[in-house]
């Protein structure tokens, strides 16, 4: 299979780093981008390229796309992986924090897509992978803004897939379940900081304790490599599936959500 020019966001840690390394092992040319360039040394050592980029800054997005196009003349694959998650009661989370979450999780990826699409349309080929979450389908307490941003990304991806398929461009959504990342480890802090006192304190502190237990020491959360391997499969496939659920509890929770009524699912997750 011919090597592809791949741009991977959020490549300094977790799923993004694992994806960049996986695509390099597959023989692709990889540009890993993140705010923390110093944390992508392993990508450079593996033969990849690294660039600094803040997904919320227009000038950064343009500079990165222009750089890759100047050096490689094309971008075959865009993996929108960079994301943030802030947890707390909907009543407590400051709207500025919520807006930032949408800037990173939705508007940044959408702008990058706008920048790479003209070249993909001209060549009538390309793959866009949007890393969503099972949180883009289900909803859990104290995650309103994270869930909202991922629900938005899912809906956007569906429409995008319908629009650009005629140009030979594939759009894939990857939905990780519970994955061992720095992203997940910040959840307990957010819960206690934002909603650890006041009307939602009992729920927030209980969820924070459960999250710490789930991600401490030996736990069942999946390694980021399982998501990276799924992304590689989607990129290398001639006709990839529109969605791939992957990782611990991912497919199971989505199946439960499909089967149960809204009231039954609400009762299950609030009781748990």
One Martini backbone bead per residue (centre of mass of N, CA, C, O) as a GRO file, in nm:
protein
  272
    1UNK     BB    1   0.096   0.036   0.022
    2UNK     BB    2   0.082   0.353  -0.004
    3UNK     BB    3   0.203   0.623   0.117
    4UNK     BB    4   0.094   0.862   0.356
    5UNK     BB    5  -0.014   1.184   0.441
    6UNK     BB    6  -0.009   1.264   0.792
    7UNK     BB    7  -0.228   1.437   1.024
    8UNK     BB    8  -0.173   1.471   1.384
    9UNK     BB    9  -0.344   1.548   1.661
   10UNK     BB   10  -0.242   1.531   1.978
   11UNK     BB   11   0.080   1.394   1.980
   12UNK     BB   12   0.199   1.417   2.294
   13UNK     BB   13  -0.034   1.201   2.371
   14UNK     BB   14  -0.175   0.914   2.382
   15UNK     BB   15  -0.353   0.866   2.105
   16UNK     BB   16  -0.178   1.048   1.923
   17UNK     BB   17   0.094   0.914   1.969
   18UNK     BB   18   0.011   0.624   1.896
   19UNK     BB   19  -0.076   0.695   1.606
   20UNK     BB   20   0.184   0.808   1.492
   21UNK     BB   21   0.351   0.546   1.542
   22UNK     BB   22   0.170   0.350   1.384
   23UNK     BB   23   0.195   0.495   1.105
   24UNK     BB   24   0.499   0.469   1.084
   25UNK     BB   25   0.507   0.155   1.090
   26UNK     BB   26   0.324   0.151   0.816
   27UNK     BB   27   0.486   0.386   0.623
   28UNK     BB   28   0.407   0.662   0.690
   29UNK     BB   29   0.371   1.006   0.676
   30UNK     BB   30   0.430   1.208   0.974
   31UNK     BB   31   0.241   1.468   1.144
   32UNK     BB   32   0.294   1.599   1.457
   33UNK     BB   33   0.063   1.783   1.668
   34UNK     BB   34   0.125   2.038   1.926
   35UNK     BB   35   0.202   2.236   2.190
   36UNK     BB   36   0.416   2.001   2.289
   37UNK     BB   37   0.703   1.943   2.133
   38UNK     BB   38   0.891   1.809   2.359
   39UNK     BB   39   0.676   1.545   2.360
   40UNK     BB   40   0.777   1.436   2.041
   41UNK     BB   41   1.052   1.278   2.021
   42UNK     BB   42   0.960   0.986   1.943
   43UNK     BB   43   0.859   1.069   1.663
   44UNK     BB   44   1.127   1.168   1.549
   45UNK     BB   45   1.287   0.901   1.603
   46UNK     BB   46   1.074   0.743   1.402
   47UNK     BB   47   1.050   0.971   1.145
   48UNK     BB   48   0.897   1.215   1.218
   49UNK     BB   49   0.701   1.504   1.236
   50UNK     BB   50   0.706   1.829   1.411
   51UNK     BB   51   0.451   2.061   1.540
   52UNK     BB   52   0.328   2.354   1.642
   53UNK     BB   53  -0.014   2.360   1.797
   54UNK     BB   54  -0.313   2.549   1.830
   55UNK     BB   55  -0.644   2.466   1.773
   56UNK     BB   56  -0.752   2.777   1.847
   57UNK     BB   57  -0.548   2.889   1.614
   58UNK     BB   58  -0.549   3.006   1.303
   59UNK     BB   59  -0.243   3.051   1.246
   60UNK     BB   60  -0.162   2.759   1.316
   61UNK     BB   61  -0.331   2.603   1.112
   62UNK     BB   62  -0.216   2.735   0.857
   63UNK     BB   63   0.084   2.677   0.902
   64UNK     BB   64   0.069   2.370   0.905
   65UNK     BB   65  -0.063   2.319   0.631
   66UNK     BB   66   0.144   2.479   0.463
   67UNK     BB   67   0.391   2.309   0.543
   68UNK     BB   68   0.301   2.034   0.437
   69UNK     BB   69   0.247   2.127   0.143
   70UNK     BB   70   0.537   2.230   0.087
   71UNK     BB   71   0.678   1.941   0.149
   72UNK     BB   72   0.435   1.728   0.007
   73UNK     BB   73   0.172   1.853  -0.168
   74UNK     BB   74   0.001   1.690   0.059
   75UNK     BB   75  -0.308   1.555   0.221
   76UNK     BB   76  -0.448   1.242   0.303
   77UNK     BB   77  -0.453   1.268   0.632
   78UNK     BB   78  -0.686   1.341   0.902
   79UNK     BB   79  -0.634   1.355   1.262
   80UNK     BB   80  -0.877   1.435   1.500
   81UNK     BB   81  -0.765   1.435   1.847
   82UNK     BB   82  -0.781   1.680   1.986
   83UNK     BB   83  -0.867   1.725   2.344
   84UNK     BB   84  -1.118   1.809   2.592
   85UNK     BB   85  -1.219   1.767   2.952
   86UNK     BB   86  -1.491   1.890   3.151
   87UNK     BB   87  -1.598   1.833   3.489
   88UNK     BB   88  -1.938   1.908   3.581
   89UNK     BB   89  -2.192   2.075   3.653
   90UNK     BB   90  -2.392   2.260   3.455
   91UNK     BB   91  -2.425   2.489   3.676
   92UNK     BB   92  -2.095   2.525   3.731
   93UNK     BB   93  -1.984   2.564   3.457
   94UNK     BB   94  -1.821   2.781   3.292
   95UNK     BB   95  -1.874   2.921   2.984
   96UNK     BB   96  -1.579   2.962   2.904
   97UNK     BB   97  -1.509   2.663   2.937
   98UNK     BB   98  -1.715   2.556   2.734
   99UNK     BB   99  -1.610   2.710   2.486
  100UNK     BB  100  -1.329   2.585   2.484
  101UNK     BB  101  -1.422   2.296   2.436
  102UNK     BB  102  -1.542   2.362   2.154
  103UNK     BB  103  -1.287   2.471   2.020
  104UNK     BB  104  -1.130   2.199   2.045
  105UNK     BB  105  -1.359   1.966   1.969
  106UNK     BB  106  -1.489   2.135   1.705
  107UNK     BB  107  -1.370   2.399   1.562
  108UNK     BB  108  -1.085   2.309   1.505
  109UNK     BB  109  -1.146   2.060   1.328
  110UNK     BB  110  -1.324   2.214   1.122
  111UNK     BB  111  -1.099   2.404   1.018
  112UNK     BB  112  -0.903   2.189   0.920
  113UNK     BB  113  -1.094   2.070   0.715
  114UNK     BB  114  -1.119   2.324   0.541
  115UNK     BB  115  -0.805   2.327   0.466
  116UNK     BB  116  -0.792   2.021   0.331
  117UNK     BB  117  -1.025   1.984   0.118
  118UNK     BB  118  -0.934   2.109  -0.152
  119UNK     BB  119  -0.710   1.898  -0.210
  120UNK     BB  120  -0.888   1.646  -0.193
  121UNK     BB  121  -1.083   1.723  -0.419
  122UNK     BB  122  -0.875   1.749  -0.646
  123UNK     BB  123  -0.780   1.434  -0.601
  124UNK     BB  124  -1.016   1.248  -0.505
  125UNK     BB  125  -0.891   1.219  -0.199
  126UNK     BB  126  -0.932   1.095   0.138
  127UNK     BB  127  -0.894   1.112   0.509
  128UNK     BB  128  -1.120   1.156   0.789
  129UNK     BB  129  -1.047   1.155   1.141
  130UNK     BB  130  -1.273   1.150   1.416
  131UNK     BB  131  -1.221   1.179   1.756
  132UNK     BB  132  -1.432   1.080   1.978
  133UNK     BB  133  -1.689   0.903   2.158
  134UNK     BB  134  -1.918   0.754   2.351
  135UNK     BB  135  -2.000   1.053   2.442
  136UNK     BB  136  -2.142   1.102   2.148
  137UNK     BB  137  -2.404   0.920   2.250
  138UNK     BB  138  -2.384   0.929   2.537
  139UNK     BB  139  -2.486   1.014   2.884
  140UNK     BB  140  -2.349   1.170   3.178
  141UNK     BB  141  -2.293   1.280   3.465
  142UNK     BB  142  -2.098   1.577   3.470
  143UNK     BB  143  -2.071   1.596   3.115
  144UNK     BB  144  -2.221   1.803   2.932
  145UNK     BB  145  -1.995   1.951   2.756
  146UNK     BB  146  -1.850   1.707   2.647
  147UNK     BB  147  -2.090   1.568   2.520
  148UNK     BB  148  -2.178   1.802   2.339
  149UNK     BB  149  -1.916   1.815   2.166
  150UNK     BB  150  -1.935   1.514   2.064
  151UNK     BB  151  -2.213   1.527   1.941
  152UNK     BB  152  -2.136   1.744   1.736
  153UNK     BB  153  -1.913   1.583   1.590
  154UNK     BB  154  -2.098   1.358   1.491
  155UNK     BB  155  -2.296   1.528   1.322
  156UNK     BB  156  -2.085   1.661   1.143
  157UNK     BB  157  -1.966   1.396   1.024
  158UNK     BB  158  -2.219   1.299   0.879
  159UNK     BB  159  -2.250   1.538   0.686
  160UNK     BB  160  -1.968   1.528   0.565
  161UNK     BB  161  -1.990   1.246   0.442
  162UNK     BB  162  -2.228   1.324   0.248
  163UNK     BB  163  -2.068   1.556   0.091
  164UNK     BB  164  -1.762   1.411   0.019
  165UNK     BB  165  -1.801   1.133  -0.122
  166UNK     BB  166  -1.811   1.240  -0.428
  167UNK     BB  167  -1.476   1.300  -0.392
  168UNK     BB  168  -1.340   1.043  -0.236
  169UNK     BB  169  -1.406   1.106   0.066
  170UNK     BB  170  -1.336   0.999   0.393
  171UNK     BB  171  -1.541   0.947   0.695
  172UNK     BB  172  -1.433   0.898   1.037
  173UNK     BB  173  -1.543   0.752   1.345
  174UNK     BB  174  -1.400   0.743   1.670
  175UNK     BB  175  -1.497   0.540   1.976
  176UNK     BB  176  -1.388   0.559   2.269
  177UNK     BB  177  -1.356   0.439   2.566
  178UNK     BB  178  -1.168   0.325   2.810
  179UNK     BB  179  -0.866   0.515   2.852
  180UNK     BB  180  -0.521   0.549   2.906
  181UNK     BB  181  -0.497   0.888   3.007
  182UNK     BB  182  -0.452   1.213   3.091
  183UNK     BB  183  -0.739   1.297   3.043
  184UNK     BB  184  -0.870   1.101   3.256
  185UNK     BB  185  -0.694   1.187   3.513
  186UNK     BB  186  -0.843   1.483   3.538
  187UNK     BB  187  -1.134   1.433   3.640
  188UNK     BB  188  -1.125   1.443   3.954
  189UNK     BB  189  -1.032   1.736   3.976
  190UNK     BB  190  -1.271   1.870   3.833
  191UNK     BB  191  -1.498   1.770   4.015
  192UNK     BB  192  -1.389   1.902   4.279
  193UNK     BB  193  -1.344   2.196   4.179
  194UNK     BB  194  -1.644   2.252   4.062
  195UNK     BB  195  -1.843   2.019   4.247
  196UNK     BB  196  -1.729   1.954   4.556
  197UNK     BB  197  -1.936   2.181   4.621
  198UNK     BB  198  -2.258   2.171   4.713
  199UNK     BB  199  -2.529   2.033   4.548
  200UNK     BB  200  -2.307   1.813   4.389
  201UNK     BB  201  -2.095   1.682   4.584
  202UNK     BB  202  -2.169   1.382   4.622
  203UNK     BB  203  -2.143   1.305   4.323
  204UNK     BB  204  -1.863   1.421   4.253
  205UNK     BB  205  -1.696   1.265   4.470
  206UNK     BB  206  -1.781   0.981   4.387
  207UNK     BB  207  -1.676   1.000   4.094
  208UNK     BB  208  -1.384   1.065   4.164
  209UNK     BB  209  -1.325   0.803   4.317
  210UNK     BB  210  -1.392   0.611   4.079
  211UNK     BB  211  -1.187   0.724   3.878
  212UNK     BB  212  -0.933   0.666   4.041
  213UNK     BB  213  -0.977   0.358   4.062
  214UNK     BB  214  -0.988   0.300   3.750
  215UNK     BB  215  -0.680   0.455   3.697
  216UNK     BB  216  -0.537   0.278   3.909
  217UNK     BB  217  -0.310   0.090   3.827
  218UNK     BB  218  -0.479  -0.187   3.787
  219UNK     BB  219  -0.677  -0.184   3.493
  220UNK     BB  220  -0.929  -0.200   3.224
  221UNK     BB  221  -0.823   0.003   3.066
  222UNK     BB  222  -0.717   0.094   2.766
  223UNK     BB  223  -0.483   0.123   2.546
  224UNK     BB  224  -0.408   0.350   2.300
  225UNK     BB  225  -0.324   0.135   2.081
  226UNK     BB  226  -0.613   0.035   2.004
  227UNK     BB  227  -0.688   0.298   1.861
  228UNK     BB  228  -0.453   0.319   1.662
  229UNK     BB  229  -0.519   0.054   1.511
  230UNK     BB  230  -0.797   0.146   1.414
  231UNK     BB  231  -0.702   0.389   1.250
  232UNK     BB  232  -0.527   0.231   1.059
  233UNK     BB  233  -0.750   0.054   0.942
  234UNK     BB  234  -0.918   0.289   0.826
  235UNK     BB  235  -0.695   0.412   0.640
  236UNK     BB  236  -0.633   0.130   0.479
  237UNK     BB  237  -0.912   0.121   0.384
  238UNK     BB  238  -1.119   0.128   0.114
  239UNK     BB  239  -1.397   0.080   0.311
  240UNK     BB  240  -1.472   0.232   0.567
  241UNK     BB  241  -1.623   0.278   0.842
  242UNK     BB  242  -1.797   0.529   0.993
  243UNK     BB  243  -1.760   0.342   1.265
  244UNK     BB  244  -1.550   0.301   1.572
  245UNK     BB  245  -1.560   0.097   1.842
  246UNK     BB  246  -1.322   0.126   2.125
  247UNK     BB  247  -1.262  -0.036   2.403
  248UNK     BB  248  -1.343  -0.026   2.713
  249UNK     BB  249  -1.699  -0.045   2.712
  250UNK     BB  250  -1.789   0.064   2.443
  251UNK     BB  251  -1.987  -0.140   2.305
  252UNK     BB  252  -2.159  -0.199   2.555
  253UNK     BB  253  -2.274   0.087   2.612
  254UNK     BB  254  -2.403   0.124   2.333
  255UNK     BB  255  -2.592  -0.120   2.356
  256UNK     BB  256  -2.745  -0.034   2.608
  257UNK     BB  257  -2.849   0.234   2.492
  258UNK     BB  258  -3.019   0.104   2.262
  259UNK     BB  259  -3.209  -0.078   2.445
  260UNK     BB  260  -3.276   0.138   2.631
  261UNK     BB  261  -3.441   0.361   2.771
  262UNK     BB  262  -3.401   0.668   2.887
  263UNK     BB  263  -3.501   0.608   3.176
  264UNK     BB  264  -3.334   0.351   3.222
  265UNK     BB  265  -3.056   0.479   3.174
  266UNK     BB  266  -3.072   0.697   3.388
  267UNK     BB  267  -3.102   0.501   3.626
  268UNK     BB  268  -2.839   0.350   3.589
  269UNK     BB  269  -2.626   0.592   3.601
  270UNK     BB  270  -2.724   0.728   3.870
  271UNK     BB  271  -2.687   0.476   4.048
  272UNK     BB  272  -2.380   0.415   3.961
   0.00000   0.00000   0.00000
